[in-house]
Amino acid sequence: MDILSAILNGVFLSLVVAINGVLMQGAGNFSALLIINVSGFALVCIYYFGIRRYRLPSLKGIPGYFFFSGFLSMFSTLFSSLSAIHIGLTLSVCLALFTRIVTAALIDHYGFFEREKRPFKPLRLISFAIMFGGAAVMMLAN
């Protein structure tokens, strides 16, 4: 299920970036961000409070900086959608995935954000080089 979730995440990422890019072209950058975030929030509220009758858990003990991810998510949406408009969906997603993988490797290696440390294995540099080479070829072909 974990692998299927990762695969579905990749599919949804591409769909979201494509749809958000079109929305930003039509509504403008910040209006589109507002539409995207308010509609997402509304659907989550309907699901949790209407369909599931869910109660919010206690947030005690959760460091404040964890709540910053929503703010970062807005910039992620903005930058991915803008880049898809200007350089195309394929290259935008390629570069985003490459930088996400490198960032994730750093977070894993150092255990940032209270994550379990997973030391970087030098053999992974080969896959990073292949991904970077593929991204470079895509940029040259653009």
C-alpha positions, 0 to 999 in steps of 0.5 A: 500500500505504501508503494501504491500511495507513492505512485498515486501521489505522483499521478495526483501531483501531475494532475494538480499542477496541470489543473492549477496552472490553467486556473492561475492563467484564468483567475490570476496567481493569488486568486487561484491560490485562494480558490485552491486552498479554500476549496480544499479546506471546505472539502476537508471540513465537509468530510471530517465534520459532516460525513465522519463526525470527527473531532479534532485531536489535541494539538498539545506537544506539537511544535509550532513550526509543524503548522508552517507546512500549510504556508509552505504548501501555498508556495509549492502550489504557486511555484509548481503552477507558474513553472508549468505555465512557463516551461511546461508540465513535464519539465516542471514536474521533473525538476520539482521531483528531483529537488524534492528527492534531494531535499528528502535525502537531506531531511532523512540523513540529518533527521530534521523535523524530528524524523528518524535518521536514515543515513545517506548511502553513497550508492544513491549518488548514482541515481541522483546523477542519472536523474540530474542528467535526465533533467538536463537533457529535458531542459536542453530539449525544451 
